Amino acid sequence: MKKKSSNSSKRAKGYLTRRIFLVRSAQGLAGATMSSLGFAWGDLAYGQQVKGPPIKFNVAVRPDWTMGWAGVVNEEKQIWKKYLPEGSEVTFSHPIQGGIVTNELIADKTQIGHNGDAPGLIATFQRERVDIRAIGLVGSSPSGYSCYQILTRTDAPEFANSKEALRWFDGKVVATPKGSCSDRFFQDVLKREGIKPKEYLNQPIGVITTNLRIKKIDGAATWDPQGSAVSTIAGEGIGRVVATGEPWKEPDSGTIVARKDFMDKHPDIVKAWLKAEIETQMWYYDPGNHAEALKIAQKYVTGFPEKSLWFSMAGLIPEPYYGGPVRDEKLFVWNDNIYALHQRIVDYLAREKMVPADKLLPGAIDDSLAREAMKEMKVSSPLISIKAVPLEKGYPLLHDTKRIDEYVNLFKM
C-alpha cells in the first residue's frame, strides 16, 4: 500500500487556479468531447474554494481498477487543492481490493475511499464497528466493461456469441475474487443461464492470470485493467474476453464511501472533496487528456503495456463478444437503474451471507452532498460519458499531436 502526501498552496508553481474544464450542461450532448464538437466550456472551480482552517485526512483510491484511475489523477494533478481550504493536506493510500478500503475506513486510517459496488455496499453494513456511507459514484459502465470481464483460456473453442461461450463453462473450472463485483456478476449470469461449473474457485487476480497462462483453469471473471492486460485483443494474449454485461444489459458501478462521523464533523470539507471528484472525473474522460491520464496511470499500474491500459479505458470489445457502445458514464449520483442494480447486489450479498440482511440500512446511500456539489458547480448527471472505440482506430492516434482533433472526433456520440 502506497501513501503519498501533498501540501496545499494556492498558487503553487505550475498550478493553474483557473484551469478550463469541460462542462456538460443539462442540454448538452452525451459524450466526452472538446469544444469543437459543441460543448460549453467553463471554469468549474471558480469561487468554490472553502475558506477556513486547513484540514488533514486520507483518501483511499484504487489504481488496480480502471474505473478508479480518476483517484490517482486527482492525486497527481492535485485538483483537490482548488476546493479544500488553503494549506490543507491530503494523503493517499492505494489498496488493491475493496475489502482493504473498508478495513482502512474502520481503522480510521482513511476517511474517504473509492470502492467497487459490492464491497462498497458491504462497507455500509459495518455500523457495529463504524458508520460508513456511500456518498457518490466513481462511475458506471452501462454494460459492465469495468468490472464484468469474463475470460476463457485461449485454446477454448471459438463461440458464436457470449452466451454460447458461457455455456462452455458447464462442468469446467472457473475462478474469480470472492466478494468482488466480478464474482457477483459471474454467479448471477451462470445461474440465469443454468450453468454449473465443476469448480468455482476463489482466487486473486494475479493467481487467475498465472492459472490462465498455464491453463490450470478454464475461465475467469475479473475487472479492468486486468482483463484487457491478459486479453488476446490488447494484452498478453493468455485469455480471450468472451463477455461483459452487455448480453444481459447489466451495468456495473463504483462507489465513493466515507465515514459518517467525518461527514458530520466536516460537511463543507466532504462537499469540497466531492467537487474535486467531479472536476477530476470530467478531466479524466476528456479525450484530449487521454495521453496524460494514461501516463499518470502507468505510475501506479506497473507491468501492463500502454496499449492494454488504453483499451481498458476506451477500447471497444468487438463482435462476436460485443461489449456495448459506451465504456463508462460518470453519473456521480444514483438514478433508478443504479438503485435497482444495488438492490440486486444486496440480494446476492445476503444469499452469500456476506451481509446480514437483503435490505440496506437506513441512510446507507446518501448522495445529498454530491447533489449539492453538482448544483453549485452547475453540472448535471451524467457528468461525462466515454464512447468505446475500436483499438485499431483509437490507439494509433493517441500520441499523434497533429491528429488530436481526429482522435477526439472518434469519441463523438
N, C-alpha and C positions, 0 to 999 in steps of 0.2 A: 504494500500500500504506500503510495507516494503522497507526500504532503508538501505544500508549497505556500509561501506567504508573499503577499504584495501589499505595500503601504500606499494609502491613497494620497494623491497630490493633485490638486485641482487643475493645474496646468503643467503636468509632468512633461519632460522632454519627449517630443514625438507623439504626444497625446492630443487629439483633437476634441475639444469640448462641444463643437458644433458640427459634428460629422453628419453627413447626409445619409439617410437610410430609407429603404423602400417602405412606403405606407400603402396598405391595402384598405381602401375605404369600403363602406358597405355597398357602394355602387360599382366598385372596381371589378375587373375581370378576375376569374380564378386562375392562379398560376404564378409561378416565380418568373420574373422578367425584369427588364430595365425600362427606363422612361421612354425609350424609343418605341415601346410596344403599348403605350397608352396608359401607364400608371402614374398616379400622383406621387410627388416627392415631398418630403417633409423632414423636419428635424425632430425626431421623437423625444430627445432628451431635453429640449429647451425648457427651462424653468421647472424642471422636475426634480432637481436635487433636494433631498431632505436637509433641512437646517437643524443644527443641534450638535450635541456631543458625539464624538466618534464612537464606533462600536466595533467589537471584535467577535467573530464567530466562524464556524467551519461549515463548508458545504461539501457533500459527497457527490461526485459526478462519475459517470460511467463510460470511459473511453473504450471499454471492451465491447461496446454495443453501439452500432451506428447511430441509432436514434438519440443516444446520449452524447454525441460529439459536440453539440452546442454548448455543453457544460465546459469542455476544455477550450472552446473558442472564447467563451466569456472569461475564463481564467487567463488565457494568453493575451487577449486584447484588452482585458480589464475594463470591459464595458460597464461593470457594476460601479466603478468609481464615479460615473456620471450621475448616479442616483443616490448612493449612500452618503451620509454626512462626510464632509471633508476630514481627512485623517483616519478614516475607518480602515480596518484591516480584515481581510477575508483570507482564510486558509482553505485549501482544497485537499481532499483525500480522494483516492481513486479505487474504490472497492471493485472486485472483479465479479461479484454476484450480488443479487438483490438482497439476500439474507444478511450480507455483511453490512449493507447500508442500514438495515433495520437495527442490527446489533450496535452500530455506532450511534444511532439515534437513542436507543435505550440507555446506553452508557453516557449519554450527553457529550460524546466526543464530536458529534455532528448535530447541527440544529436544523438544517435543511438538506434534502437529498433528492437525487434522481433515482427512479426505480422503474422496473417493468410493471405491467398491470397486476399480475398475480402476486408477486412479492410486495408490491405497494399496498394492495388491499389487505394482505396478511398482516402487514405492519399496523393497520388500524385496529386490529383485534388485540393489541398488546396492552390494553388500558390498566390491567392489574399491575403492570410494571411502569408504563409511561403512556400518556395520551398522544398518539400520533395521528395527524390528519392528512388526507390527500387534498392538496390545495390548488393544483393546476395540472396541466398535461404537458409532457415533454413533446409529444407528437402522436400521430395515429395514422398508420397506413390503412387505407380502405380495404386492401386485400392482404394484409398481414406480411408485407415484404420484409419488415424489420425483424419480426420475431417468429414467423411461421415458415421456416425453411426446411422442407423435407427432402432428404437426400437418399439416393441409393448408391451402392458400390458401383464402380464403373463397368464391371462385367455383367451387370443386370441386363435383362433384355431391353430392347427399345420398345417403348409403350406408345399407344395411340394418344393418350391423354393422362392427366394427373390421377384421375380416379382409377384408371386401369393400373397405373404404377402403384397406387396404394394397395390394390388387391393382391399384388405380388407379395406383400409383406405377410400374408396369411401363412402361418406356420414357420415364419422366419425369425431371425434375431434382430431386434432393433434397440436403440438406446437414445436417451435424452437426459438432460439435467433435471432431476426430480424437483417439482415445485416451481419450475420456471414457466414463463408464458408459452414456451415451445412445448413443454410437457402437457399443459392444459389443452392446447390445441390438438396435439397429436393424439392424445387419448380420446378427445371428443370426436375427431373425424374417423378414427378407427372404429369407434362404437357406432357412429352413424352409418358407416359402410358395412358393418357386420364382419369386421376383420379381426382375427385373433392371432397375434404373433406367438411364436413358440416361446420367446423370452422378450420381456420388456425391461431393459436394464437402466439403472440409474448411473449415468456416467457424466463427468465434467466434459466440457467441450474439447479440451486438449486430448483427453483419452479417446473421445469419439474420433478425432482427426487421426490419431495413431491407428485405431482399430479399423477405420475405413481404408487406410493405406495398406494394411496387412490383410485386409478382407476378413477380419475376425467377426465383424457384424455385417448384416445385410443392408441396413439403413439406419437413419437417424433423423431427429428433428433438432434444429439449433437456430441460432439467430445470426444476423449480420453484424460485423463483417466476416464472422467465421464461415458462414455458408458460402459467401462469394469467394472467400480465400481458398477454400478447398475445391471449388467447383471446376468443372470442365469448361465453363463459359469464360471465366476471367481469372481463375486462380490456379492452384497447384495441379488440378486435374485428377484428384483422387476420389471425387464423388460427383454424381450428377444431381443437380437440383431438379426435382420432378414435381414439386407442388409448393404453392403458397396457400393462403386462404381464399384465393380467387374463385375456385370452383364451388366453394361453399359460402361465398360472399361474407367471409368472416374477417372483420378488421382487427388490428392489434392496437395497442396503446402503451404509452409510458406515462408515469405519474411523477409529479413533484410532491414530496411529502415533507412535513415539518412537525416539530414538537409543538404541542398546543400551548405549553407554558411559555415558550419563546414567542409564539404568536400573540398571546395575551399581554405579555410584557412589552413587546415591541411591534405593534401592528403597523406603524408607519415604516419601520425598517423592512418588515416582510413584504409590504406592498412595494417599497422601493426596489427590493430584490426582484420581485416579480416583473417590474418594469424593465429591469436589466435583462431578465429572461426573455421578455417579449422582443426587445431590440436584437438580442443575440440570435434568437430563432429566425428572425426575418433576415438578418445579415447572412447567417449561415446558408440559407437556401436561395439567396440571390445568385443566379448562375455566374454573374460577374465576379463573385467571390469564391467560386468552387476551388480554384487552384490554391488559393491561400488557405482555405478551410482544410483541404487535404494535407497541405504542408504542416498545419498545426496538428492534425490527427496523427500524422506519422511520427510525431514526437512521443506519442503516448501508446500507439499501437504498433509494436515492432514485429518484424518477421513476415509482414504481408507486402506483396508488391503493390505499387500505387494503383495499377490497373484494377486490381480486385477491390481496393478501397474505394476507388471512384465508382465501380459497379455497385458496391453496397450502398452508396449514397444516391445514385441517379440512374443506374442501369435497368433496362427492360429485360425481364426473363421472357424469351420468345416462345412461340409455339414449338412443340405441342404441349408445353407446360406453362402456358401463358400466365404471367404473374399479375396482369392488370395494368391499366394506363397511368396510375398515379402512385409514385413511390411513397410519399409521405404528405400529410397535411398537418400544419401546426394549428390545431383547433384551440389550444390553450385552456379552454373551459369545456365543461361537459355539455353534450347535447343528448337527445333521446337515444340515438344509436349507441353512444358510449355508455350511457346509463344501462341500457339493455345488455351490452357486452359485459359490463362489470357485474351485473346480476348473474349472468351465465358463469362468469369466473367464480363468484362466491358460491354458487351451487356446486361447482366442481370441487372447490376447496373444502366445502363441508362434506361432500361424499368421500373425499380422500382423507378426511379427519385432520386437515391442516388448519382449519378454523373451527370454532365450537358451534357455529350456527350458520344457517343459509341466508341470513339477513344481515346487512351491515348495521353496525351500531349507530345510534343517532349522531348526526354530525360528522360521520366518518369522512364523507366527501363535503368539503367546504371551499368552494371556489369564489366566495364573496369578495375577498381581497383581489383575486385575479380579475374579476369583472370590474371592480373599481379601477384597477390599474389600466385595463383596456380602455375604459371610458375616459379617463384622464389623459390618456395618450392618443385618443381619437382613432382607435383601430377597432376592427371587428373580427369575429371568428368566421372562417379560418384566417389566421394572420397571413399565411402564405402556403402555397402548395407546390410540390415539385413533381413534374411530369417524369415518367420513366422513359428513358431514351435508349435506343439500341447502342450497344457497346461500340460497334464499328463506325457509327456516325458521331457519337459524342466524344469518346476518349481521345481520338487523334487530334481534336481541335482544342483540347483543354489548355495547352500551354502556347498555342499559336496566337500571340497578341494581335497579329494582323487580321485574324479572323474571329475576334471576340464577339462581334455582332452576329456572325453566323452561328457561333456556339450558343449564344443567348437565345437566338430565334428557335433553336431546336426545342426549347422548353416552353414555347408559346402554346397555350391550351387552345 
